[in-house]
Amino acid sequence: MAKGGSDYFGLEWIVSLILAIIPVTSWVCGIITRIQEGKIIAALIRIFFGFNIIWILDLVFMILNKKIFRLL
């Protein structure tokens, strides 16, 4: 298993990538992980804009950098 904090809930990269590809799970997991990190504003941004630009950014960064995009 991957070390905690690198991907969704400390899961392996490939499992997190699969979760990120599915829009609904990406949106839900993104909101939950931001709340766990204490980033309430980022979670609110994901609630309102999660199915478009942020979802695409998550996918691109996850494929290129092998970690979740943590800015938002």
mmCIF file of the C-alpha atoms, coordinates in Angstrom:
data_MODEL
# 
_entry.id   MODEL 
# 
loop_
_atom_site.group_PDB 
_atom_site.id 
_atom_site.type_symbol 
_atom_site.label_atom_id 
_atom_site.label_alt_id 
_atom_site.label_comp_id 
_atom_site.label_asym_id 
_atom_site.label_entity_id 
_atom_site.label_seq_id 
_atom_site.pdbx_PDB_ins_code 
_atom_site.Cartn_x 
_atom_site.Cartn_y 
_atom_site.Cartn_z 
_atom_site.occupancy 
_atom_site.B_iso_or_equiv 
_atom_site.pdbx_formal_charge 
_atom_site.auth_seq_id 
_atom_site.auth_comp_id 
_atom_site.auth_asym_id 
_atom_site.auth_atom_id 
_atom_site.pdbx_PDB_model_num 
ATOM 1  C CA . MET A 1 1  ? 0.000   0.000  0.000   1.00 0.00 ? 1  MET A CA 1 
ATOM 2  C CA . ALA A 1 2  ? 1.042   3.558  -0.594  1.00 0.00 ? 2  ALA A CA 1 
ATOM 3  C CA . LYS A 1 3  ? 1.894   5.779  2.325   1.00 0.00 ? 3  LYS A CA 1 
ATOM 4  C CA . GLY A 1 4  ? -0.980  7.885  3.625   1.00 0.00 ? 4  GLY A CA 1 
ATOM 5  C CA . GLY A 1 5  ? -1.449  11.357 2.238   1.00 0.00 ? 5  GLY A CA 1 
ATOM 6  C CA . SER A 1 6  ? -0.173  10.669 -1.272  1.00 0.00 ? 6  SER A CA 1 
ATOM 7  C CA . ASP A 1 7  ? -3.408  9.490  -2.882  1.00 0.00 ? 7  ASP A CA 1 
ATOM 8  C CA . TYR A 1 8  ? -7.068  9.046  -1.978  1.00 0.00 ? 8  TYR A CA 1 
ATOM 9  C CA . PHE A 1 9  ? -7.214  7.723  1.589   1.00 0.00 ? 9  PHE A CA 1 
ATOM 10 C CA . GLY A 1 10 ? -3.680  6.305  1.329   1.00 0.00 ? 10 GLY A CA 1 
ATOM 11 C CA . LEU A 1 11 ? -4.699  3.824  -1.371  1.00 0.00 ? 11 LEU A CA 1 
ATOM 12 C CA . GLU A 1 12 ? -2.321  2.644  -4.063  1.00 0.00 ? 12 GLU A CA 1 
ATOM 13 C CA . TRP A 1 13 ? -1.837  4.916  -7.077  1.00 0.00 ? 13 TRP A CA 1 
ATOM 14 C CA . ILE A 1 14 ? -3.652  2.679  -9.551  1.00 0.00 ? 14 ILE A CA 1 
ATOM 15 C CA . VAL A 1 15 ? -6.728  2.380  -7.294  1.00 0.00 ? 15 VAL A CA 1 
ATOM 16 C CA . SER A 1 16 ? -6.761  6.158  -6.810  1.00 0.00 ? 16 SER A CA 1 
ATOM 17 C CA . LEU A 1 17 ? -6.447  6.656  -10.566 1.00 0.00 ? 17 LEU A CA 1 
ATOM 18 C CA . ILE A 1 18 ? -9.460  4.412  -11.175 1.00 0.00 ? 18 ILE A CA 1 
ATOM 19 C CA . LEU A 1 19 ? -11.431 6.372  -8.578  1.00 0.00 ? 19 LEU A CA 1 
ATOM 20 C CA . ALA A 1 20 ? -10.337 9.640  -10.225 1.00 0.00 ? 20 ALA A CA 1 
ATOM 21 C CA . ILE A 1 21 ? -11.433 8.522  -13.693 1.00 0.00 ? 21 ILE A CA 1 
ATOM 22 C CA . ILE A 1 22 ? -15.028 7.989  -12.558 1.00 0.00 ? 22 ILE A CA 1 
ATOM 23 C CA . PRO A 1 23 ? -16.502 11.506 -12.207 1.00 0.00 ? 23 PRO A CA 1 
ATOM 24 C CA . VAL A 1 24 ? -18.803 10.824 -9.244  1.00 0.00 ? 24 VAL A CA 1 
ATOM 25 C CA . THR A 1 25 ? -16.197 9.002  -7.141  1.00 0.00 ? 25 THR A CA 1 
ATOM 26 C CA . SER A 1 26 ? -13.584 11.611 -8.013  1.00 0.00 ? 26 SER A CA 1 
ATOM 27 C CA . TRP A 1 27 ? -15.909 14.368 -6.865  1.00 0.00 ? 27 TRP A CA 1 
ATOM 28 C CA . VAL A 1 28 ? -16.857 12.616 -3.603  1.00 0.00 ? 28 VAL A CA 1 
ATOM 29 C CA . CYS A 1 29 ? -13.305 11.457 -2.781  1.00 0.00 ? 29 CYS A CA 1 
ATOM 30 C CA . GLY A 1 30 ? -11.936 14.916 -3.580  1.00 0.00 ? 30 GLY A CA 1 
ATOM 31 C CA . ILE A 1 31 ? -14.378 16.598 -1.234  1.00 0.00 ? 31 ILE A CA 1 
ATOM 32 C CA . ILE A 1 32 ? -13.741 14.115 1.583   1.00 0.00 ? 32 ILE A CA 1 
ATOM 33 C CA . THR A 1 33 ? -9.952  14.319 1.289   1.00 0.00 ? 33 THR A CA 1 
ATOM 34 C CA . ARG A 1 34 ? -10.006 18.134 1.298   1.00 0.00 ? 34 ARG A CA 1 
ATOM 35 C CA . ILE A 1 35 ? -12.176 18.165 4.420   1.00 0.00 ? 35 ILE A CA 1 
ATOM 36 C CA . GLN A 1 36 ? -9.788  15.682 6.097   1.00 0.00 ? 36 GLN A CA 1 
ATOM 37 C CA . GLU A 1 37 ? -6.887  18.007 5.245   1.00 0.00 ? 37 GLU A CA 1 
ATOM 38 C CA . GLY A 1 38 ? -8.769  20.922 6.818   1.00 0.00 ? 38 GLY A CA 1 
ATOM 39 C CA . LYS A 1 39 ? -9.171  22.740 3.489   1.00 0.00 ? 39 LYS A CA 1 
ATOM 40 C CA . ILE A 1 40 ? -12.829 23.720 3.784   1.00 0.00 ? 40 ILE A CA 1 
ATOM 41 C CA . ILE A 1 41 ? -12.683 26.389 1.058   1.00 0.00 ? 41 ILE A CA 1 
ATOM 42 C CA . ALA A 1 42 ? -11.110 23.884 -1.355  1.00 0.00 ? 42 ALA A CA 1 
ATOM 43 C CA . ALA A 1 43 ? -13.882 21.406 -0.517  1.00 0.00 ? 43 ALA A CA 1 
ATOM 44 C CA . LEU A 1 44 ? -16.536 24.039 -1.241  1.00 0.00 ? 44 LEU A CA 1 
ATOM 45 C CA . ILE A 1 45 ? -14.861 24.882 -4.563  1.00 0.00 ? 45 ILE A CA 1 
ATOM 46 C CA . ARG A 1 46 ? -14.914 21.179 -5.449  1.00 0.00 ? 46 ARG A CA 1 
ATOM 47 C CA . ILE A 1 47 ? -18.614 20.973 -4.596  1.00 0.00 ? 47 ILE A CA 1 
ATOM 48 C CA . PHE A 1 48 ? -19.483 23.717 -7.074  1.00 0.00 ? 48 PHE A CA 1 
ATOM 49 C CA . PHE A 1 49 ? -16.827 23.182 -9.785  1.00 0.00 ? 49 PHE A CA 1 
ATOM 50 C CA . GLY A 1 50 ? -15.816 19.532 -9.288  1.00 0.00 ? 50 GLY A CA 1 
ATOM 51 C CA . PHE A 1 51 ? -17.292 18.054 -12.451 1.00 0.00 ? 51 PHE A CA 1 
ATOM 52 C CA . ASN A 1 52 ? -15.382 20.229 -14.888 1.00 0.00 ? 52 ASN A CA 1 
ATOM 53 C CA . ILE A 1 53 ? -12.003 21.939 -14.672 1.00 0.00 ? 53 ILE A CA 1 
ATOM 54 C CA . ILE A 1 54 ? -10.895 20.504 -11.322 1.00 0.00 ? 54 ILE A CA 1 
ATOM 55 C CA . TRP A 1 55 ? -11.808 16.952 -12.377 1.00 0.00 ? 55 TRP A CA 1 
ATOM 56 C CA . ILE A 1 56 ? -9.731  17.304 -15.547 1.00 0.00 ? 56 ILE A CA 1 
ATOM 57 C CA . LEU A 1 57 ? -6.821  18.799 -13.579 1.00 0.00 ? 57 LEU A CA 1 
ATOM 58 C CA . ASP A 1 58 ? -6.977  15.897 -11.127 1.00 0.00 ? 58 ASP A CA 1 
ATOM 59 C CA . LEU A 1 59 ? -6.749  13.402 -13.984 1.00 0.00 ? 59 LEU A CA 1 
ATOM 60 C CA . VAL A 1 60 ? -3.892  15.170 -15.761 1.00 0.00 ? 60 VAL A CA 1 
ATOM 61 C CA . PHE A 1 61 ? -1.800  15.616 -12.606 1.00 0.00 ? 61 PHE A CA 1 
ATOM 62 C CA . MET A 1 62 ? -2.502  12.102 -11.428 1.00 0.00 ? 62 MET A CA 1 
ATOM 63 C CA . ILE A 1 63 ? -1.353  10.597 -14.721 1.00 0.00 ? 63 ILE A CA 1 
ATOM 64 C CA . LEU A 1 64 ? 1.684   12.861 -15.161 1.00 0.00 ? 64 LEU A CA 1 
ATOM 65 C CA . ASN A 1 65 ? 2.888   13.203 -11.551 1.00 0.00 ? 65 ASN A CA 1 
ATOM 66 C CA . LYS A 1 66 ? 1.428   9.996  -10.076 1.00 0.00 ? 66 LYS A CA 1 
ATOM 67 C CA . LYS A 1 67 ? -0.160  11.935 -7.234  1.00 0.00 ? 67 LYS A CA 1 
ATOM 68 C CA . ILE A 1 68 ? -3.338  13.873 -6.644  1.00 0.00 ? 68 ILE A CA 1 
ATOM 69 C CA . PHE A 1 69 ? -3.461  17.564 -7.497  1.00 0.00 ? 69 PHE A CA 1 
ATOM 70 C CA . ARG A 1 70 ? -3.426  19.214 -4.047  1.00 0.00 ? 70 ARG A CA 1 
ATOM 71 C CA . LEU A 1 71 ? -3.878  22.885 -4.943  1.00 0.00 ? 71 LEU A CA 1 
ATOM 72 C CA . LEU A 1 72 ? -7.685  22.768 -4.770  1.00 0.00 ? 72 LEU A CA 1 
# 
